[in-house]
Amino acid sequence: MECVFGLVGDGFALVVADSSAVHSILVHKSNEDKIMVLDSHKLLGASGEGGDRAQFTEYIQKNVALYQFRNGIPLTTAAAANFTRGELATALRKNPYAVNILLAGYDKDIGPSLYYIDYIASLHKIEKGAFGYGSYFSLAMMDRHYHSGMTVEEAVDLVDKCIMEIRSRLVVAPPNFVIKIVDKDGAREYAWRESIKDTTGAPTS
């Protein structure tokens, strides 16, 4: 029951994802970070099959880094989104990836932006968006409470409303969420919202 959602505020973009690694009826871990830091000013939140998600996001991250290494300048957020969309479109005709992506970034001359890229290589620039079963609730909350030019505090309060709605309404709701932000100061982890702690690897008495 995955959920990834994001929004654009005044000078920043937020991406939020659940942190459950699930297969069939089993929860393998509850601290899986599904939001990758692509470079200093880009975040990539992904949902989908675990293997496809890990392989494809790492592939995009390394190619974005390779471009910067070869050319001495980073890709813009729009360019990174179009590259990602192109790779998904190419794979769609060979060995498709079951992965949906929200790509957020901050460009010096443009400001924050958020791109929606689904598994069939559709690309849209958006102000707010979501993937997964939790999107039914997070999109409803954002439709009601989102407005352009939100402050960080307003955006985080809206994120908390979305998480609360998912936890209370979704039949098998993920317990933990990670929130990451990208602005002029870079891409970074902002906070976790945890209702259970992962005890994987903890010593047993």
GITA-V34820 format. One line per field, one symbol per residue. phi: phi as a letter, one per 30 degrees, with the letter a starting at -180 (. if undefined). psi: psi as a letter, one per 40 degrees, with the letter a starting at -180 (. if undefined). burial: I if it has 24 or more other C-alpha atoms within 12 Angstrom, else O. Layout:
phi: ???
psi: ???
burial: ???
This chain:
phi: .dabbaaccdiabcbbbdbccbbhcccdabbddcccddadbbbbcbbkeeddddddddddedddddedddcibddddddddddddddddddecbbdcdbcbcccabceccjdabbcbcdcidbbdbcaaabjdddecdddddedcdbdiddeddddddedddddddddcddbdddbbccbbbbddjcadcacbccbcdceiddcd
psi: gihhiiihageiiihhiifhhihbehhdiffhhehhhdadfiihhiiahdddddddddddddddddddddeeiiiiddddddddddddddddecgihghihhhiihhdedaiihhhhieffhhhhidiiiiideddddddddddeiiifiiddddddddddddddddddhdghhdiihhiihadeihihdiihheihheheiii.
burial: IIIIIIIIIIIIIIIIIIIIIIOOOOOOOIIIIIIIIIIIIIIIIIIIIIOIIIOIIIOIIOOIOOOOOOOOOIIIIIIIIIIIIOIIIOOOOOOOIIIIIIIIIIIOOOIIIIIIIIIIIOIOIIIIIIIIIIIIIIIOIIOOOIOOOIOIOOIIOIIIIIIIIIIOOOOOIIIIIIIIIIIOOIIIIIOIIOOOOOOOOOOOO
